[in-house]
Amino acid sequence: MQARINMFVAWFLIPLTLGMGWVAFAGRMLLELLGVSTHEGDIPGRLVGALLLFGAVYLVLHFRGSLPPEGKPTGKGFGFGQRLVLAANLLASLFCIFQFTQFLIENHDIRLVLNGFTDAFGYWVMALWVIGFSFLYQSSLPVGHGKNTAQ
């Protein structure tokens, strides 16, 4: 169950991290269609976009039954891959929380320093997801029986 939640959070945070501006734009356009006046980059647009993304990931999970990569819990590297994806999810969560709350920081210098750190989180997050997904995928492959030998 924890692996399913971890993968759901990863597939929610991947597009949110990589396309935060597009997600906010989609949420803002939906609010504009409903008659709510918003400004570009406002928190309501970002929240509505995140809710739309959450719904889309849930629909994929519901109709598909699972989210890729589907590793075997008994496979080699499954636990390590899950831990890497969990670490990526935590860093991506910090990145997204900062994007939602950066407007509350009044000191411009502090905001710039924190923005640099969260940008670095974004790069680390992508690397951790790629490596973690690789280990999860490898855990689902059949185990080889020795070295290749010519007969």
LINTAMO-V902688 format. One record per pair of residues at least 24 apart in sequence whose ideal C-beta (glycine too) atoms are under 7 Angstrom apart, sorted by the first residue. I is the first residue (numbers start at 0). GAP is how many residues later the second one is. If there is no record, write none. Layout:
BEGIN
i=I gap=GAP
i=I gap=GAP
END
This chain:
BEGIN
i=2 gap=70
i=2 gap=79
i=5 gap=76
i=5 gap=79
i=5 gap=80
i=5 gap=83
i=6 gap=60
i=7 gap=49
i=7 gap=53
i=7 gap=59
i=8 gap=80
i=9 gap=75
i=9 gap=78
i=9 gap=79
i=9 gap=119
i=10 gap=46
i=10 gap=56
i=11 gap=41
i=11 gap=42
i=11 gap=45
i=12 gap=76
i=12 gap=79
i=12 gap=80
i=12 gap=83
i=13 gap=115
i=14 gap=38
i=15 gap=34
i=15 gap=37
i=15 gap=80
i=16 gap=75
i=16 gap=78
i=16 gap=79
i=16 gap=105
i=16 gap=108
i=19 gap=79
i=22 gap=26
i=22 gap=27
i=22 gap=30
i=23 gap=25
i=25 gap=26
i=26 gap=25
i=42 gap=57
i=45 gap=54
i=68 gap=64
i=68 gap=67
i=68 gap=68
i=68 gap=71
i=69 gap=70
i=70 gap=65
i=70 gap=66
i=70 gap=68
i=70 gap=69
i=71 gap=67
i=71 gap=68
i=74 gap=64
i=74 gap=65
i=75 gap=63
i=76 gap=58
i=76 gap=61
i=76 gap=62
i=77 gap=58
i=77 gap=61
i=79 gap=55
i=80 gap=51
i=80 gap=54
i=80 gap=55
i=80 gap=58
i=83 gap=44
i=83 gap=47
i=83 gap=48
i=83 gap=51
i=84 gap=44
i=84 gap=47
i=86 gap=41
i=87 gap=37
i=87 gap=40
i=87 gap=41
i=87 gap=44
i=90 gap=30
i=90 gap=33
i=90 gap=34
i=91 gap=33
i=93 gap=24
i=93 gap=27
i=94 gap=26
i=94 gap=27
i=94 gap=30
END
